[in-house]
Amino acid sequence: MRAHPHFRYEEVANLIAGLVDSGTLRPGSRAPSLREISKQQRVSLSTALQAYRLLEDRGVLEARPQSGHYVASRAALRLEPPAISNPPGRAAPVVISPTLSKVMQYSVDPRFVPLGGAIPSAELLAAARLDRFLARAARTKGVSYNTYTEPKGELRLRQEIARRAVRWGTALSPEDIVITSGCMEAIALALSIVTRPGDTVAIESPTYFGLLRSLEALGLKALELPTDAADGIDLSALKTVLERNGVKTCLFSSSFNNPLGCNMPSENKLKVLALLARYRATLIEDDINGDIYFGPQRPVPFMALDPSANNIIYCSSFSKTVAPGYRIGWMATKTAAQMQSALERKLAFTLSGPPLLQVAFAEFLSSGGYDNHLRRIRRAFEDTIGQMSRAVERSFPAGTKVSRPAGSFVLWLELPKSVQTAALFDEALKNGICFIPGNAFSISGRYGHCLRLSCGHGWNERIEKGVMKLGKLAAAAAARSEDAFFSKR
């Protein structure tokens, strides 16, 4: 019995789409015949035909009379990217929890089309293989690991993380790393050791609501910076807040900001580091999406660009790539005083993490299967982003703008300003669809006409219908606003 709910024709369609996305089948080349696919995949001809028709609907294949099916040449997306954000430019206390309380309860509810929570589908992740390592560790070492770890976490896991860091140019010692319960604990630890209640933290705008919630819980103020959907924060705005506002802490994404998906070029990252050094400010970098890139190379973290810098705290986790339920994250700093402060807080709040999970994860990383797994999920996420972008183009109202992420698995939509996505959210729920309204990603109230869509599942008929229906609801809302405008004239 299959462990996932996809129909067989969807599985075949996703297989062919993966061959196209990987370049094995190129635009204009002939796809395998229906008989070939039927034989190779051990499905009926009718199932193979249904799969190919689905691929035609998606624009992946095109049928040519008496010739077969060919890989379609996909037209470039016609929708414009979102405009650079324009936050108010002043620090303010963070009050985000009331906004989140309503949307979060639906984002993990399986009854709704999963366009809300940025949580990868369990079908795409490597949890099954990881669970086997956990079962073996429990069977062979369960008694000895039914205890506390040292506060930094299991040495073998820290060694494996340090080895991976070398690949993107960061020389870390296992002693520079502390294992945390996901990336959010790492960021909260980092914030707690470099700020005091009432301090101001410079952030991207829009930014992930989880970061805003951490700022709120620690009693910190946020100063939102203009952020471009392609290249990240505006450097002149960063210089201004460092110079005039005296900001001493910045919290930026290393790669593929959530929700914009922006990826700051390395030359801009170097300019950021120079500004921070000049004004003696600390950078907390969130690199949770760094391994989910679609190009030929992984984006280089800030920490790797200046190995001698002592004002960078690096945070990441495996929650977006392998197993969110294992809660394996980490914080890295090369400053002994920062590490000591982090460990004191770790001891006070959680004492240590679960050792058995850490041991299993270390075994998984050392087995060498992680990189093959990453290549597979990158293809799946990139395909879903492409398919979803085209579905948005077909169904959302004129004037909609959509991001062009080169990694991660979320899309940011900027709708006509007449469409308020908080109201659209309520309408979507009635139709069994969940997404995250734009007002969850800011404290300034600037994104009431925006929304985020999760692309963390393989593209299938249910998700396609959900996106198309959401687009129609948004188009209807835009039409109602237009009618109301003209009726008042």
Secondary structure, DSSP 8 states (H G I E B T S, - for coil): --SS---HHHHHHHHHHHHHHTTSS-TTSB---HHHHHHHHT--HHHHHHHHHHHHHHTSEEEETTTEEEE-------S----------S-EE---HHHHHHHHHHHT-TTSEE-SS----TTTS-HHHHHHHHHHHHHHHTTTTSS---TT--HHHHHHHHHHHHHTT----GGGEEEEEHHHHHHHHHHHHH--TT-EEEEEES--HHHHHHHHHTT-EEEEEEEETTTEE-HHHHHHHHHHS---EEEEESSS-TTT-----HHHHHHHHHHHHHTT-EEEEE-TTTT-B-SSS----HHHH-TT-SSEEEEEESTTTT-GGG-EEEEE-S-HHHHHHHHHHHHHHTS---HHHHHHHHHHHHTT-HHHHHHHHHHHHHHHHHHHHHHHHHHS-TT-EE---SBSSEEEEE--TT--HHHHHHHHHHTTEE-EEGGGG-SS---TTEEEEE--S---HHHHHHHHHHHHHHHHHHHHHHHHHHHH-
